[in-house]
Structure formats: structure tokens, C-alpha cells
Amino acid sequence: MNNAAARWRADLALTLTAFVWGATFVMVKQALHEISAMYFLALRFGLASVAMMALFFPVFRRMPAATFWRGLRGGAVAGGFLSLGYVLQTFGLKYTSAGNSGFLTGLNVVLVPVLGAAVFRRWPQARELLGVAVATAGLAILTIPSTDGAFARSHLNRGDLLTIGCAVAFAGHLLVLSYYSKRERFETVATGQIACAAFLCTISLSVEAPKAMWGRPVLFALLVTAILGTAVAFAIQTWAQQFTSATRTALIFALEPVVALATGVLAGGERLTVSAVVGGALILAGIVTVEIKQSGRMACG
């Protein structure tokens, strides 16, 4: 029951993280009208690195040096995948539509169990695969109506290929983070991945020159996403993945576009469509299917 309780707490924490990321989508979208994407990411991860070092400094002081550096190295591997995903997604958006990007990025929900089975020789449980299938159908319904004609004709352009690479990178991030969070102190792994992402995104500024019009929307978005959406959210994710699988994490994170859509309707003046309602309902159904079957099995046990 202790393991079951920890799994439930982890799933609730991951759900909270997905809500935070989805709720900040409109804010980030508005800020990106006034600041270049890679500059925003470099500043976001840089500020988050400082915040995480301050947050975990008392823990780091009491930690053996070998434990500290081992966790940072594991986190840096995860951070490499994380930053690669953000970079590929950002540059992919230059050549493809937002709808294409949303759908193709969401394919990481399918890729996590596939890559996990290939790398770790461990297939997810049947209920998780069922949940993934239902949630993926929801993602398709949610995003495909906003894709462009090229995608509808199954013609993959350069942006689509970059975004597929982004989905692979994000799937790799979840798997690597799941691996190291179970073996190292989550504080060091969380800090290592964000510091690595900050470093790599800063290097990427050599490809995209930093541009910004400093105003309230940019400053507010940076503060919220750096502290709440990065430092706190990734610390929670790293802690939570000690107690749950990468497949379950990917499935729960499928909530992010649903929350982003709801925020867009409530705060951004976007229109709610039938496909959005059906797609969001299927994503929720996929998650609930996994959780109900899990709770039923625990009750029987």
C-alpha cells in the first residue's frame, strides 16, 4: 500500500505539472511576439537553474560530493534530450503549422513505451497501452483539424521532420529521467537537467540572434515560467518519476494541450470546437482508464 500511495501522489503531482505547463501556454505565446524563442528559453532555463540551486542548496551542502556529481551527470543527460526537444520544436515551427507541431510533438506519448521496450526490454502493462491508444486518438482529434493542407496530404516538410525529432527527444527525456530519478537523488538530477538545458539553449543563440522588446508581458512570462513552470515543475516531475513509469508520465502529460486549449478559450478568446471537446474527452478517458484499473487492482489485492 505504501508503494500504491506513492504512485498516486506521483500521478497527482504530474497532473499538477501538466496543468501548470498548459495554463502558461497563452502567456508564453503572447510573450513570443516580443522576444525571440531561443532567447526566451535560454533566459527561462538560466533563471530556473539559479532558482533550483537556491532551493536545494541546504540539501546539496549535506550531500556527499560523489552523490552530488553523479546526480548532476545523470541530470545533464536528461537535460540534453530536453533542450534538443525544445530546439527542434522551436525551429520546426518556422516551417510547419502550429497544428502539425502539436500533433507530431504529441506522438511522444506513443514513442515512450516503444523506445522503452527497445532500450530497457520492458513493455508497459496492458492497461497503460490501452490508455496510450485512447489518449493518442484524442490528441489526433484535438490537433489534426488545425493542421495545414500539406500535412493532410501526408507530405512531410522540413518542419514536420524537425518536429518528429522533437517528439523522439522528449520521449528520450522521459525515459532517461525515469532511469536516473530512481537511482540518484532527485534534487541533483532535477538541477542537472535544467542547468544543462540552460547551457545548450544559450549556445543555440549563435544560430538565432537574441531579440527582445522588454515589457510587462515578457518579464511576467519569464518570471512565471522560470520559477513555477521550470524550477518547481521539473523538480516535481523528477521527484514523481521515482514512483511511476515513463509511459504513465507521458500519458498524464497528454493533458497539457487540453489545459492549454481550456486556457485559450477562457483567457485567450479562442473558439471551442466539437473536435476539441471530443479530443480532450478521449485524452481524459485514456488517463482515467489507467487509473481506474490500477485502483481496482489495488482494492482486490
BELBELUR-V82320 format. One record per residue. N is the residue number from 1. RES is the residue in one small letter. PHI is phi as a letter, one per 20 degrees, with the letter a starting at -180 (999 if undefined). Layout:
BEGIN
n = {N:N}
res = {RES:RES}
phi = {PHI:PHI}
END
This chain:
BEGIN
n = {1:2:3:4:5:6:7:8:9:10:11:12:13:14:15:16:17:18:19:20:21:22:23:24:25:26:27:28:29:30:31:32:33:34:35:36:37:38:39:40:41:42:43:44:45:46:47:48:49:50:51:52:53:54:55:56:57:58:59:60:61:62:63:64:65:66:67:68:69:70:71:72:73:74:75:76:77:78:79:80:81:82:83:84:85:86:87:88:89:90:91:92:93:94:95:96:97:98:99:100:101:102:103:104:105:106:107:108:109:110:111:112:113:114:115:116:117:118:119:120:121:122:123:124:125:126:127:128:129:130:131:132:133:134:135:136:137:138:139:140:141:142:143:144:145:146:147:148:149:150:151:152:153:154:155:156:157:158:159:160:161:162:163:164:165:166:167:168:169:170:171:172:173:174:175:176:177:178:179:180:181:182:183:184:185:186:187:188:189:190:191:192:193:194:195:196:197:198:199:200:201:202:203:204:205:206:207:208:209:210:211:212:213:214:215:216:217:218:219:220:221:222:223:224:225:226:227:228:229:230:231:232:233:234:235:236:237:238:239:240:241:242:243:244:245:246:247:248:249:250:251:252:253:254:255:256:257:258:259:260:261:262:263:264:265:266:267:268:269:270:271:272:273:274:275:276:277:278:279:280:281:282:283:284:285:286:287:288:289:290:291:292:293:294:295:296:297:298:299:300:301}
res = {m:n:n:a:a:a:r:w:r:a:d:l:a:l:t:l:t:a:f:v:w:g:a:t:f:v:m:v:k:q:a:l:h:e:i:s:a:m:y:f:l:a:l:r:f:g:l:a:s:v:a:m:m:a:l:f:f:p:v:f:r:r:m:p:a:a:t:f:w:r:g:l:r:g:g:a:v:a:g:g:f:l:s:l:g:y:v:l:q:t:f:g:l:k:y:t:s:a:g:n:s:g:f:l:t:g:l:n:v:v:l:v:p:v:l:g:a:a:v:f:r:r:w:p:q:a:r:e:l:l:g:v:a:v:a:t:a:g:l:a:i:l:t:i:p:s:t:d:g:a:f:a:r:s:h:l:n:r:g:d:l:l:t:i:g:c:a:v:a:f:a:g:h:l:l:v:l:s:y:y:s:k:r:e:r:f:e:t:v:a:t:g:q:i:a:c:a:a:f:l:c:t:i:s:l:s:v:e:a:p:k:a:m:w:g:r:p:v:l:f:a:l:l:v:t:a:i:l:g:t:a:v:a:f:a:i:q:t:w:a:q:q:f:t:s:a:t:r:t:a:l:i:f:a:l:e:p:v:v:a:l:a:t:g:v:l:a:g:g:e:r:l:t:v:s:a:v:v:g:g:a:l:i:l:a:g:i:v:t:v:e:i:k:q:s:g:r:m:a:c:g}
phi = {999:f:f:f:f:f:f:f:f:f:f:f:f:f:f:f:f:f:f:f:f:f:f:e:f:f:f:f:g:f:f:f:f:c:b:f:f:f:f:f:f:f:f:f:f:f:f:f:f:f:f:f:f:f:f:d:g:g:f:f:f:e:e:g:g:f:f:f:f:f:f:f:f:f:f:f:f:f:f:f:f:f:f:f:f:f:f:f:f:f:f:f:f:f:d:c:e:f:f:g:f:f:f:f:f:f:f:f:f:f:f:g:f:f:f:f:f:f:e:d:l:c:e:f:f:g:f:f:f:f:f:f:f:f:f:f:f:f:f:f:f:f:d:f:g:e:f:e:f:f:f:g:e:m:d:e:e:f:f:f:f:f:f:f:f:f:f:f:f:f:f:f:f:f:f:f:f:f:f:f:f:e:d:c:f:f:f:f:f:f:f:f:f:f:f:f:f:f:f:f:f:f:f:f:f:f:e:c:f:f:c:b:d:f:b:g:g:f:f:f:f:f:f:f:f:f:e:e:e:c:g:f:f:f:f:f:f:f:f:f:f:f:d:b:e:f:f:f:f:f:f:f:f:f:f:g:f:f:f:f:f:f:f:f:f:f:d:d:m:f:e:e:d:f:f:f:f:f:f:f:f:f:f:f:f:f:f:f:g:f:f:f:f:f:f:f:f:f:f:f:f}
END
